[in-house]
Amino acid sequence: MVVVAIIAILAAIALPSYRRHVLHANRAAAESLMMEIASAQERYLIDKRSYGSLDDLGYGTQPVSVSANYKLDMTVSAGPPPSYSITATAQGSQAADTGCTKLTLGGDGSKGPTTGCWK
């Protein structure tokens, strides 16, 4: 009985910590993809003199590791000056990542929310 109690206590401590780690890893994957897309946007801008859509950049289909947890959207403005904004909205179990359920990355490098969600 003592062994069962010890296992229950360890599980009660370990599971929430593991869950936080999984949420953080999923968020880091989404942030990494958003930064990749931003880099692709800058290369596209040099070539085409405007920003492109996710399809133009080759990101019409996101990796399963991100799409299972986040819905990615991007808005492009012709300007002047031209700009874009990438938004990743948590979905499914990732929605438990309170305070970081909607990540944004602007063409000017601005990131949101600024409450420690970005690594």
MMTF fields as JSON, N, C-alpha, C and O atoms, coordinates in Angstrom:
{
  "mmtfVersion": "1.0.0",
  "mmtfProducer": "UNKNOWN",
  "numBonds": 475,
  "numAtoms": 476,
  "numGroups": 119,
  "numChains": 1,
  "numModels": 1,
  "chainsPerModel": [1],
  "groupsPerChain": [119],
  "chainIdList": ["A"],
  "bondAtomList": [4, 2, 8, 6, 12, 10, 16, 14, 20, 18, 24, 22, 28, 26, 32, 30, 36, 34, 40, 38, 44, 42, 48, 46, 52, 50, 56, 54, 60, 58, 64, 62, 68, 66, 72, 70, 76, 74, 80, 78, 84, 82, 88, 86, 92, 90, 96, 94, 100, 98, 104, 102, 108, 106, 112, 110, 116, 114, 120, 118, 124, 122, 128, 126, 132, 130, 136, 134, 140, 138, 144, 142, 148, 146, 152, 150, 156, 154, 160, 158, 164, 162, 168, 166, 172, 170, 176, 174, 180, 178, 184, 182, 188, 186, 192, 190, 196, 194, 200, 198, 204, 202, 208, 206, 212, 210, 216, 214, 220, 218, 224, 222, 228, 226, 232, 230, 236, 234, 240, 238, 244, 242, 248, 246, 252, 250, 256, 254, 260, 258, 264, 262, 268, 266, 272, 270, 276, 274, 280, 278, 284, 282, 288, 286, 292, 290, 296, 294, 300, 298, 304, 302, 308, 306, 312, 310, 316, 314, 320, 318, 324, 322, 328, 326, 332, 330, 336, 334, 340, 338, 344, 342, 348, 346, 352, 350, 356, 354, 360, 358, 364, 362, 368, 366, 372, 370, 376, 374, 380, 378, 384, 382, 388, 386, 392, 390, 396, 394, 400, 398, 404, 402, 408, 406, 412, 410, 416, 414, 420, 418, 424, 422, 428, 426, 432, 430, 436, 434, 440, 438, 444, 442, 448, 446, 452, 450, 456, 454, 460, 458, 464, 462, 468, 466, 472, 470],
  "bondOrderList": [1, 1, 1, 1, 1, 1, 1, 1, 1, 1, 1, 1, 1, 1, 1, 1, 1, 1, 1, 1, 1, 1, 1, 1, 1, 1, 1, 1, 1, 1, 1, 1, 1, 1, 1, 1, 1, 1, 1, 1, 1, 1, 1, 1, 1, 1, 1, 1, 1, 1, 1, 1, 1, 1, 1, 1, 1, 1, 1, 1, 1, 1, 1, 1, 1, 1, 1, 1, 1, 1, 1, 1, 1, 1, 1, 1, 1, 1, 1, 1, 1, 1, 1, 1, 1, 1, 1, 1, 1, 1, 1, 1, 1, 1, 1, 1, 1, 1, 1, 1, 1, 1, 1, 1, 1, 1, 1, 1, 1, 1, 1, 1, 1, 1, 1, 1, 1, 1],
  "groupList": [{"groupName": "MET", "atomNameList": ["N", "CA", "C", "O"], "elementList": ["N", "C", "C", "O"], "formalChargeList": [0, 0, 0, 0], "bondAtomList": [1, 0, 2, 1, 3, 2], "bondOrderList": [1, 1, 2], "singleLetterCode": "M", "chemCompType": "L-PEPTIDE LINKING"}, {"groupName": "VAL", "atomNameList": ["N", "CA", "C", "O"], "elementList": ["N", "C", "C", "O"], "formalChargeList": [0, 0, 0, 0], "bondAtomList": [1, 0, 2, 1, 3, 2], "bondOrderList": [1, 1, 2], "singleLetterCode": "V", "chemCompType": "L-PEPTIDE LINKING"}, {"groupName": "ALA", "atomNameList": ["N", "CA", "C", "O"], "elementList": ["N", "C", "C", "O"], "formalChargeList": [0, 0, 0, 0], "bondAtomList": [1, 0, 2, 1, 3, 2], "bondOrderList": [1, 1, 2], "singleLetterCode": "A", "chemCompType": "L-PEPTIDE LINKING"}, {"groupName": "ILE", "atomNameList": ["N", "CA", "C", "O"], "elementList": ["N", "C", "C", "O"], "formalChargeList": [0, 0, 0, 0], "bondAtomList": [1, 0, 2, 1, 3, 2], "bondOrderList": [1, 1, 2], "singleLetterCode": "I", "chemCompType": "L-PEPTIDE LINKING"}, {"groupName": "LEU", "atomNameList": ["N", "CA", "C", "O"], "elementList": ["N", "C", "C", "O"], "formalChargeList": [0, 0, 0, 0], "bondAtomList": [1, 0, 2, 1, 3, 2], "bondOrderList": [1, 1, 2], "singleLetterCode": "L", "chemCompType": "L-PEPTIDE LINKING"}, {"groupName": "PRO", "atomNameList": ["N", "CA", "C", "O"], "elementList": ["N", "C", "C", "O"], "formalChargeList": [0, 0, 0, 0], "bondAtomList": [1, 0, 2, 1, 3, 2], "bondOrderList": [1, 1, 2], "singleLetterCode": "P", "chemCompType": "L-PEPTIDE LINKING"}, {"groupName": "SER", "atomNameList": ["N", "CA", "C", "O"], "elementList": ["N", "C", "C", "O"], "formalChargeList": [0, 0, 0, 0], "bondAtomList": [1, 0, 2, 1, 3, 2], "bondOrderList": [1, 1, 2], "singleLetterCode": "S", "chemCompType": "L-PEPTIDE LINKING"}, {"groupName": "TYR", "atomNameList": ["N", "CA", "C", "O"], "elementList": ["N", "C", "C", "O"], "formalChargeList": [0, 0, 0, 0], "bondAtomList": [1, 0, 2, 1, 3, 2], "bondOrderList": [1, 1, 2], "singleLetterCode": "Y", "chemCompType": "L-PEPTIDE LINKING"}, {"groupName": "ARG", "atomNameList": ["N", "CA", "C", "O"], "elementList": ["N", "C", "C", "O"], "formalChargeList": [0, 0, 0, 0], "bondAtomList": [1, 0, 2, 1, 3, 2], "bondOrderList": [1, 1, 2], "singleLetterCode": "R", "chemCompType": "L-PEPTIDE LINKING"}, {"groupName": "HIS", "atomNameList": ["N", "CA", "C", "O"], "elementList": ["N", "C", "C", "O"], "formalChargeList": [0, 0, 0, 0], "bondAtomList": [1, 0, 2, 1, 3, 2], "bondOrderList": [1, 1, 2], "singleLetterCode": "H", "chemCompType": "L-PEPTIDE LINKING"}, {"groupName": "ASN", "atomNameList": ["N", "CA", "C", "O"], "elementList": ["N", "C", "C", "O"], "formalChargeList": [0, 0, 0, 0], "bondAtomList": [1, 0, 2, 1, 3, 2], "bondOrderList": [1, 1, 2], "singleLetterCode": "N", "chemCompType": "L-PEPTIDE LINKING"}, {"groupName": "GLU", "atomNameList": ["N", "CA", "C", "O"], "elementList": ["N", "C", "C", "O"], "formalChargeList": [0, 0, 0, 0], "bondAtomList": [1, 0, 2, 1, 3, 2], "bondOrderList": [1, 1, 2], "singleLetterCode": "E", "chemCompType": "L-PEPTIDE LINKING"}, {"groupName": "GLN", "atomNameList": ["N", "CA", "C", "O"], "elementList": ["N", "C", "C", "O"], "formalChargeList": [0, 0, 0, 0], "bondAtomList": [1, 0, 2, 1, 3, 2], "bondOrderList": [1, 1, 2], "singleLetterCode": "Q", "chemCompType": "L-PEPTIDE LINKING"}, {"groupName": "ASP", "atomNameList": ["N", "CA", "C", "O"], "elementList": ["N", "C", "C", "O"], "formalChargeList": [0, 0, 0, 0], "bondAtomList": [1, 0, 2, 1, 3, 2], "bondOrderList": [1, 1, 2], "singleLetterCode": "D", "chemCompType": "L-PEPTIDE LINKING"}, {"groupName": "LYS", "atomNameList": ["N", "CA", "C", "O"], "elementList": ["N", "C", "C", "O"], "formalChargeList": [0, 0, 0, 0], "bondAtomList": [1, 0, 2, 1, 3, 2], "bondOrderList": [1, 1, 2], "singleLetterCode": "K", "chemCompType": "L-PEPTIDE LINKING"}, {"groupName": "GLY", "atomNameList": ["N", "CA", "C", "O"], "elementList": ["N", "C", "C", "O"], "formalChargeList": [0, 0, 0, 0], "bondAtomList": [1, 0, 2, 1, 3, 2], "bondOrderList": [1, 1, 2], "singleLetterCode": "G", "chemCompType": "PEPTIDE LINKING"}, {"groupName": "THR", "atomNameList": ["N", "CA", "C", "O"], "elementList": ["N", "C", "C", "O"], "formalChargeList": [0, 0, 0, 0], "bondAtomList": [1, 0, 2, 1, 3, 2], "bondOrderList": [1, 1, 2], "singleLetterCode": "T", "chemCompType": "L-PEPTIDE LINKING"}, {"groupName": "CYS", "atomNameList": ["N", "CA", "C", "O"], "elementList": ["N", "C", "C", "O"], "formalChargeList": [0, 0, 0, 0], "bondAtomList": [1, 0, 2, 1, 3, 2], "bondOrderList": [1, 1, 2], "singleLetterCode": "C", "chemCompType": "L-PEPTIDE LINKING"}, {"groupName": "TRP", "atomNameList": ["N", "CA", "C", "O"], "elementList": ["N", "C", "C", "O"], "formalChargeList": [0, 0, 0, 0], "bondAtomList": [1, 0, 2, 1, 3, 2], "bondOrderList": [1, 1, 2], "singleLetterCode": "W", "chemCompType": "L-PEPTIDE LINKING"}],
  "groupTypeList": [0, 1, 1, 1, 2, 3, 3, 2, 3, 4, 2, 2, 3, 2, 4, 5, 6, 7, 8, 8, 9, 1, 4, 9, 2, 10, 8, 2, 2, 2, 11, 6, 4, 0, 0, 11, 3, 2, 6, 2, 12, 11, 8, 7, 4, 3, 13, 14, 8, 6, 7, 15, 6, 4, 13, 13, 4, 15, 7, 15, 16, 12, 5, 1, 6, 1, 6, 2, 10, 7, 14, 4, 13, 0, 16, 1, 6, 2, 15, 5, 5, 5, 6, 7, 6, 3, 16, 2, 16, 2, 12, 15, 6, 12, 2, 2, 13, 16, 15, 17, 16, 14, 4, 16, 4, 15, 15, 13, 15, 6, 14, 15, 5, 16, 16, 15, 17, 18, 14],
  "groupIdList": [1, 2, 3, 4, 5, 6, 7, 8, 9, 10, 11, 12, 13, 14, 15, 16, 17, 18, 19, 20, 21, 22, 23, 24, 25, 26, 27, 28, 29, 30, 31, 32, 33, 34, 35, 36, 37, 38, 39, 40, 41, 42, 43, 44, 45, 46, 47, 48, 49, 50, 51, 52, 53, 54, 55, 56, 57, 58, 59, 60, 61, 62, 63, 64, 65, 66, 67, 68, 69, 70, 71, 72, 73, 74, 75, 76, 77, 78, 79, 80, 81, 82, 83, 84, 85, 86, 87, 88, 89, 90, 91, 92, 93, 94, 95, 96, 97, 98, 99, 100, 101, 102, 103, 104, 105, 106, 107, 108, 109, 110, 111, 112, 113, 114, 115, 116, 117, 118, 119],
  "secStructList": [7, 2, 2, 2, 2, 2, 2, 2, 2, 2, 2, 2, 2, 2, 2, 2, 2, 2, 2, 2, 2, 2, 2, 2, 2, 2, 2, 2, 2, 2, 2, 2, 2, 2, 2, 2, 2, 2, 2, 2, 2, 2, 2, 2, 2, 2, 2, 2, 1, 1, 7, 7, 7, 2, 2, 2, 2, 6, 7, 1, 1, 7, 7, 2, 2, 2, 2, 6, 6, 3, 3, 3, 3, 3, 3, 3, 3, 7, 7, 1, 1, 7, 3, 3, 3, 3, 3, 3, 3, 3, 7, 4, 4, 4, 4, 4, 1, 6, 6, 7, 1, 3, 3, 3, 3, 3, 6, 6, 1, 7, 3, 3, 7, 7, 1, 1, 7, 7, 7],
  "xCoordList": [0.822, 0.0, 0.868, 0.534, 1.972, 2.875, 3.48, 3.628, 3.828, 4.405, 3.399, 3.773, 2.154, 1.106, 0.953, 0.789, 1.005, 0.885, 2.058, 1.871, 3.27, 4.451, 4.353, 4.662, 3.927, 3.762, 2.714, 2.898, 1.625, 0.574, 1.097, 0.776, 1.882, 2.445, 3.409, 3.369, 4.277, 5.214, 4.478, 4.863, 3.433, 2.652, 1.962, 1.891, 1.458, 0.775, 1.733, 1.319, 2.999, 3.994, 4.519, 4.689, 4.775, 5.425, 4.503, 4.948, 3.266, 2.375, 2.136, 2.227, 1.839, 1.674, 2.962, 2.913, 4.097, 5.367, 5.598, 6.044, 5.293, 5.428, 4.484, 4.871, 3.266, 2.281, 2.753, 2.618, 3.308, 3.848, 4.984, 5.099, 5.811, 6.922, 6.402, 6.943, 5.381, 4.802, 4.206, 4.402, 3.478, 2.901, 3.996, 3.872, 5.062, 6.17, 6.855, 7.204, 7.048, 7.686, 6.821, 7.341, 5.511, 4.604, 4.641, 4.64, 4.673, 4.741, 6.056, 6.074, 7.147, 8.45, 8.457, 9.068, 7.79, 7.705, 6.942, 7.338, 5.851, 5.068, 5.877, 5.862, 6.577, 7.4, 8.503, 8.794, 9.112, 10.175, 9.641, 10.285, 8.47, 7.871, 7.52, 7.701, 7.023, 6.691, 7.949, 7.903, 9.053, 10.307, 10.81, 11.358, 10.63, 10.982, 10.18, 10.722, 8.884, 8.008, 8.425, 8.435, 8.767, 9.211, 10.479, 10.621, 11.383, 12.61, 12.289, 12.865, 11.37, 10.95, 10.282, 10.447, 9.526, 8.884, 9.929, 9.768, 10.98, 12.01, 12.71, 13.004, 12.98, 13.572, 12.599, 13.007, 11.319, 10.298, 10.204, 10.072, 10.273, 10.212, 11.362, 11.164, 12.543, 13.696, 13.471, 13.79, 12.926, 12.716, 11.526, 11.619, 10.411, 9.151, 8.71, 7.744, 9.41, 9.065, 7.713, 7.102, 7.259, 6.036, 6.089, 6.891, 5.241, 5.151, 4.183, 3.27, 4.382, 3.541, 2.662, 2.792, 1.761, 0.88, 1.636, 2.746, 1.03, 1.647, 1.891, 2.918, 0.958, 1.127, 2.295, 3.075, 2.408, 3.512, 4.865, 5.836, 4.909, 6.163, 6.438, 7.516, 5.461, 5.634, 5.215, 5.595, 4.432, 3.965, 2.45, 1.833, 1.848, 0.404, -0.017, -1.114, 0.857, 0.627, 1.74, 2.919, 1.36, 2.346, 2.663, 1.882, 3.821, 4.161, 3.106, 2.508, 2.887, 1.885, 2.208, 1.297, 3.483, 3.867, 3.326, 3.114, 3.1, 2.544, 1.041, 0.274, 0.621, -0.799, -1.709, -2.901, -1.178, -1.994, -2.305, -3.27, -1.49, -1.638, -1.951, -2.457, -1.658, -1.862, -2.456, -2.166, -3.286, -3.809, -3.043, -3.1, -2.326, -1.53, -2.289, -2.883, -2.269, -2.863, -1.845, -0.996, -1.954, -1.082, -1.863, -2.588, -1.707, -2.304, -1.175, -0.143, -1.387, -0.391, -1.04, -2.17, -0.318, -0.79, 0.189, 1.402, -0.355, 0.491, 1.145, 2.127, 0.595, 1.21, 0.731, -0.391, 1.493, 2.89, 3.054, 2.197, 4.082, 4.993, 4.333, 3.408, 4.784, 4.201, 4.483, 5.512, 3.565, 3.739, 3.009, 2.237, 3.271, 2.579, 2.501, 3.247, 1.599, 1.454, 1.1, 0.178, 1.84, 1.605, 0.98, 1.464, -0.094, -0.776, -0.892, -1.299, -0.533, -0.699, -1.662, -1.365, -2.806, -3.822, -3.857, -4.027, -3.697, -3.68, -5.032, -6.081, -4.981, -6.212, -6.026, -4.904, -7.132, -7.088, -6.509, -6.811, -5.686, -5.12, -4.141, -3.86, -3.614, -2.68, -3.376, -2.71, -4.686, -5.435, -5.285, -5.638, -4.767, -4.515, -3.285, -3.009, -2.558, -1.374, -1.831, -1.627, -2.447, -3.073, -2.074, -0.919, -2.538, -1.704, -0.911, -0.425, -0.779, 0.0, -0.811, -0.25, -2.115, -2.95, -2.957, -3.36, -2.52, -2.468, -1.125, -0.865, -0.275, 1.046, 1.018, 0.416, 1.656, 1.726, 3.168, 3.97, 3.47, 4.781, 4.552, 4.002, 4.972, 4.784, 5.99, 7.089, 5.78, 6.86, 7.944, 9.069, 7.602, 8.588, 9.343, 10.144, 9.082, 9.753, 9.013, 9.467, 7.876, 7.12, 6.516, 6.049, 6.536, 6.018, 4.986, 5.106, 3.983, 2.973, 2.512, 2.622, 2.023, 2.052, 3.477, 4.338, 3.679, 5.019, 5.186, 6.093, 4.335, 4.347, 5.209, 4.927, 6.253, 7.144, 6.789, 7.295, 5.937, 5.562, 6.671, 6.904, 7.351, 8.412, 9.695, 10.017, 10.428, 11.676, 12.79, 13.913],
  "yCoordList": [-1.195, 0.0, 1.262, 2.255, 1.212, 2.359, 2.614, 3.762, 1.536, 1.68, 2.331, 3.193, 1.942, 2.528, 4.008, 4.819, 4.364, 5.767, 6.58, 7.705, 6.024, 6.728, 6.924, 8.001, 5.894, 6.002, 7.052, 7.823, 7.088, 8.079, 9.495, 10.397, 9.7, 11.023, 11.432, 12.572, 10.513, 10.822, 11.137, 12.05, 10.386, 10.638, 11.996, 12.712, 12.349, 13.638, 14.807, 15.883, 14.592, 15.639, 15.635, 16.694, 14.449, 14.332, 14.652, 15.286, 14.247, 14.437, 15.904, 16.252, 16.777, 18.198, 18.807, 19.63, 18.405, 18.911, 18.44, 19.21, 17.185, 16.644, 17.365, 17.695, 17.612, 18.301, 19.708, 20.135, 20.437, 21.775, 21.699, 22.549, 20.679, 20.507, 20.252, 20.807, 19.436, 19.144, 20.407, 20.671, 21.187, 22.437, 23.387, 24.012, 23.488, 24.372, 23.889, 24.705, 22.586, 22.039, 22.285, 22.617, 22.125, 22.39, 23.861, 24.196, 24.732, 26.173, 26.525, 27.337, 25.924, 26.181, 25.739, 26.403, 24.635, 24.176, 25.179, 25.456, 25.726, 26.725, 28.008, 28.595, 28.442, 29.648, 29.466, 30.382, 28.301, 28.02, 28.077, 28.643, 27.493, 27.535, 28.973, 29.363, 29.754, 31.151, 31.932, 32.76, 31.672, 32.347, 31.892, 32.696, 30.618, 30.113, 30.833, 31.246, 30.975, 31.65, 33.114, 33.64, 33.77, 35.171, 35.292, 36.229, 34.356, 34.363, 34.15, 34.809, 33.229, 32.989, 34.237, 34.535, 34.967, 36.198, 37.222, 37.876, 37.351, 38.336, 37.957, 38.832, 36.668, 36.229, 36.486, 36.917, 36.219, 36.437, 37.926, 38.289, 38.773, 40.223, 40.694, 41.54, 40.156, 40.549, 40.149, 40.912, 38.964, 38.474, 39.12, 39.475, 39.277, 39.685, 41.113, 41.608, 41.773, 43.141, 43.245, 44.313, 42.126, 42.107, 40.861, 39.958, 40.82, 39.631, 38.645, 39.039, 37.367, 36.33, 35.645, 35.857, 34.814, 34.021, 32.785, 32.506, 32.063, 30.827, 29.864, 29.187, 29.801, 28.929, 29.396, 28.58, 30.712, 31.251, 30.875, 30.643, 30.819, 30.542, 29.052, 28.658, 28.221, 26.777, 26.243, 25.135, 27.023, 26.61, 26.445, 26.612, 26.118, 25.907, 24.765, 24.775, 23.784, 22.672, 22.699, 22.601, 22.833, 22.887, 21.47, 20.543, 21.31, 20.007, 19.57, 20.403, 18.275, 17.734, 18.113, 18.314, 18.214, 18.567, 19.931, 20.184, 20.811, 22.13, 22.15, 22.641, 21.623, 21.71, 20.946, 21.244, 19.972, 19.241, 20.095, 19.829, 21.123, 21.929, 23.402, 24.089, 23.89, 25.302, 25.466, 24.687, 26.48, 26.863, 28.111, 29.132, 28.03, 29.156, 29.96, 29.401, 31.28, 32.214, 33.324, 33.625, 33.917, 35.04, 36.068, 35.732, 37.316, 38.404, 39.214, 39.455, 39.625, 40.398, 41.702, 41.714, 42.799, 44.107, 44.656, 44.641, 45.144, 45.672, 46.998, 47.413, 47.657, 48.882, 50.122, 50.116, 51.153, 51.204, 51.464, 52.123, 50.993, 49.964, 48.591, 48.422, 47.615, 46.277, 45.673, 45.954, 44.848, 44.224, 42.884, 42.552, 42.133, 40.873, 40.594, 41.162, 39.722, 39.282, 37.798, 37.374, 37.018, 35.58, 35.33, 35.834, 34.551, 34.224, 32.718, 32.028, 32.215, 30.797, 30.72, 31.225, 30.092, 29.97, 28.539, 27.603, 28.375, 27.034, 26.359, 26.999, 25.068, 24.291, 22.949, 22.516, 22.308, 21.009, 21.115, 22.054, 20.156, 20.138, 21.283, 21.628, 21.88, 23.0, 24.238, 25.142, 24.301, 25.442, 25.568, 26.598, 24.534, 24.597, 25.449, 25.71, 25.877, 26.721, 28.159, 29.027, 28.397, 29.689, 30.831, 30.707, 31.93, 33.11, 33.097, 34.136, 31.918, 31.796, 31.073, 30.364, 31.252, 30.533, 31.189, 30.559, 32.437, 33.118, 33.814, 34.815, 33.275, 33.835, 34.652, 34.231, 35.806, 36.625, 37.031, 37.218, 37.161, 37.628, 38.577, 38.19, 39.812, 40.82, 40.939, 40.509, 41.518, 41.73, 42.656, 42.651, 43.449, 44.34, 43.68, 44.325, 42.377, 41.647, 41.646, 41.025, 42.332, 42.373, 41.007, 40.31, 40.641, 39.345, 39.56, 40.469, 38.721, 38.815, 37.416, 36.505, 37.218, 38.163, 38.286, 37.436, 39.335, 39.617, 39.113, 39.555, 38.21, 37.745, 36.515, 35.718, 36.34, 35.203, 33.992, 32.899, 34.163, 33.026, 32.698, 31.527, 33.702, 33.478, 33.127, 33.725, 32.163, 31.759, 32.722, 32.523],
  "zCoordList": [0.0, 0.0, 0.0, -0.647, 0.725, 0.781, -0.598, -1.016, -1.298, -2.635, -3.579, -4.375, -3.507, -4.345, -4.031, -4.942, -2.769, -2.379, -2.905, -3.369, -2.84, -3.336, -4.85, -5.358, -5.562, -7.012, -7.358, -8.299, -6.611, -6.859, -6.637, -7.412, -5.609, -5.321, -6.428, -6.891, -6.861, -7.937, -9.24, -9.972, -9.52, -10.735, -10.66, -11.658, -9.493, -9.33, -9.548, -9.979, -9.251, -9.451, -10.883, -11.486, -11.426, -12.726, -13.9, -14.857, -13.866, -15.014, -15.362, -16.539, -14.411, -14.783, -15.349, -16.263, -14.811, -15.315, -16.754, -17.604, -17.01, -18.365, -19.316, -20.438, -18.889, -19.741, -20.097, -21.244, -19.116, -19.384, -20.404, -21.287, -20.268, -21.203, -22.627, -23.583, -22.776, -24.083, -24.699, -25.885, -23.899, -24.399, -24.879, -25.933, -24.1, -24.453, -25.738, -26.59, -25.884, -27.091, -28.325, -29.39, -28.188, -29.314, -29.701, -30.885, -28.711, -28.974, -29.664, -30.589, -29.223, -29.847, -31.308, -32.146, -31.625, -33.016, -33.871, -35.003, -33.339, -34.07, -34.262, -35.344, -33.224, -33.324, -34.355, -35.124, -34.376, -35.342, -36.771, -37.653, -36.999, -38.329, -38.721, -39.875, -37.772, -38.066, -38.466, -39.375, -37.795, -38.133, -39.505, -40.26, -39.831, -41.162, -42.24, -43.264, -41.994, -42.954, -43.106, -44.218, -42.003, -42.07, -42.915, -43.701, -42.752, -43.547, -45.031, -45.897, -45.314, -46.698, -47.282, -48.465, -46.448, -46.911, -47.358, -48.389, -46.588, -46.928, -48.232, -49.047, -48.441, -49.712, -50.866, -51.944, -50.632, -51.658, -52.008, -53.177, -50.991, -51.208, -52.102, -52.974, -51.891, -52.709, -54.161, -55.074, -54.377, -55.742, -56.441, -57.616, -55.734, -56.369, -56.049, -56.629, -55.133, -54.721, -54.027, -53.985, -53.486, -52.68, -51.805, -52.045, -50.803, -49.956, -50.585, -51.31, -50.308, -50.894, -49.868, -48.663, -50.382, -49.515, -49.029, -49.482, -48.116, -47.637, -48.799, -48.837, -49.739, -50.908, -51.782, -52.271, -51.973, -52.773, -52.174, -52.894, -50.851, -50.145, -49.997, -49.554, -50.369, -50.221, -48.871, -48.493, -48.139, -46.818, -46.78, -45.728, -47.922, -47.97, -47.065, -46.507, -46.921, -46.002, -44.967, -45.308, -43.703, -42.631, -42.144, -42.361, -41.483, -40.91, -39.891, -39.21, -39.793, -38.872, -37.431, -36.628, -37.096, -35.727, -35.32, -34.134, -36.293, -35.998, -36.259, -35.431, -37.394, -37.762, -36.813, -36.737, -36.091, -35.118, -33.897, -33.181, -33.655, -32.443, -32.7, -31.812, -33.895, -34.209, -35.597, -36.506, -35.75, -37.059, -37.468, -36.784, -38.584, -39.064, -40.098, -41.019, -39.944, -40.9, -41.161, -40.322, -42.336, -42.65, -43.443, -44.38, -43.06, -43.821, -44.445, -43.818, -45.677, -46.418, -46.85, -47.339, -46.667, -47.104, -48.136, -47.927, -49.259, -50.335, -49.956, -50.571, -48.944, -48.455, -49.18, -49.685, -49.259, -48.865, -47.378, -46.79, -46.762, -47.228, -47.117, -46.322, -47.891, -47.803, -46.426, -45.812, -45.959, -44.646, -44.613, -45.513, -43.562, -43.351, -41.855, -41.058, -41.504, -40.118, -40.129, -40.826, -39.352, -39.24, -37.876, -36.863, -37.853, -36.607, -36.469, -37.403, -35.302, -34.974, -33.792, -32.709, -34.004, -32.962, -32.461, -33.242, -31.155, -30.554, -30.744, -30.68, -30.976, -31.119, -30.429, -30.169, -30.142, -29.483, -28.079, -27.342, -27.719, -26.366, -26.141, -24.993, -27.207, -27.063, -26.525, -26.021, -26.617, -26.095, -24.574, -24.0, -23.928, -22.486, -22.165, -20.994, -23.169, -22.983, -22.759, -23.608, -21.615, -21.337, -21.429, -21.02, -21.966, -22.136, -23.435, -23.881, -24.044, -25.282, -26.356, -27.191, -26.33, -27.291, -28.67, -29.648, -28.761, -30.053, -30.179, -29.511, -31.043, -31.277, -32.559, -33.547, -32.556, -33.763, -34.036, -33.12, -35.317, -35.758, -36.918, -37.95, -36.748, -37.791, -38.698, -38.348, -39.85, -40.801, -40.278, -40.776, -39.274, -38.667, -37.52, -36.843, -37.303, -36.238, -34.92, -33.958, -34.855, -33.605, -33.315, -34.216, -32.038, -31.601, -30.511, -29.689, -30.517, -29.469, -29.094, -29.914, -27.937, -26.817, -26.24, -26.465, -25.518, -24.985, -23.549, -22.843, -23.118, -21.73, -21.516, -20.621, -22.314, -22.117, -22.951, -22.698, -23.931, -24.778, -25.762, -26.06, -26.266, -27.249, -26.525, -25.499, -27.053, -26.42, -26.706, -26.242]
}
